[in-house]
Amino acid sequence: MTIENLDMKCAEAGRLVAQQVEEKLINSCLGILQHDGVYAFSLYVKAQKKDAAFENCCETLLQDAALPKDYAKQTSPLYTNLDDIFLAKDILERMLVYARYHVKAKPENAASPLVKPEDV
């Protein structure tokens, strides 16, 4: 069995999110996730219909952590296991924090893509 480095997956997903989503949405999502939980976060992301790539990024990240990707459904198997809920919240929160840092680190008038974590 190989062990996945979920922190690096969160950093990569955060970089992708920072390229696709405004800082305001990242901050809103982080606040909702921290205060209201994974299900409220999933509903908020789903309500932002223009950001399907963001939703897909969240689902892929949860799948990489061996969690059910259908976290937006109230009947998801994710919500039957408290440990899975806390893991999902931690992973999504870490991804959003990394996205926030990537947005802050991005030069204001940069036309080039952000630096990948492996290039640093």
ZILIN-V968271 format. One record per backbone hydrogen bond with DSSP energy under -1.0 kcal/mol. NH is the residue of the N-H (numbers start at 0). CO is the residue of the C=O. E is the energy in kcal/mol with one decimal. If there is no record, write none. Layout:
NH,CO,E
NH,CO,E
//
This chain:
5,3,-1.2
8,4,-1.5
9,5,-2.4
10,6,-2.2
11,7,-2.4
12,8,-2.5
13,9,-2.5
14,10,-2.0
15,11,-2.1
16,12,-2.6
17,13,-2.3
18,14,-1.2
20,16,-2.4
25,21,-1.8
26,22,-2.6
27,23,-2.2
28,24,-2.7
29,25,-2.3
30,26,-2.2
31,27,-2.4
32,28,-2.6
33,29,-2.5
34,30,-2.3
35,31,-2.9
36,32,-1.1
40,36,-2.0
41,37,-2.6
42,38,-2.1
43,39,-2.3
44,40,-2.7
45,41,-2.2
46,42,-1.8
48,46,-1.7
50,47,-2.3
54,50,-1.8
55,51,-2.5
56,52,-2.1
57,53,-2.0
58,54,-2.2
59,55,-2.5
60,56,-2.1
61,57,-2.1
62,58,-2.2
63,59,-2.3
64,60,-1.0
65,62,-1.9
66,61,-2.6
70,68,-1.3
72,69,-1.6
75,72,-1.7
78,75,-1.4
79,76,-1.5
80,77,-1.1
84,80,-1.9
85,81,-2.3
86,82,-2.4
87,83,-2.8
88,84,-2.5
89,85,-2.4
90,86,-2.7
91,87,-2.6
92,88,-2.5
93,89,-2.4
94,90,-2.3
95,91,-2.2
96,92,-2.2
97,93,-2.4
98,94,-2.3
99,95,-2.3
100,96,-2.2
101,97,-2.5
102,98,-2.4
103,99,-2.2
104,100,-2.1
109,106,-1.2
118,115,-1.6
//
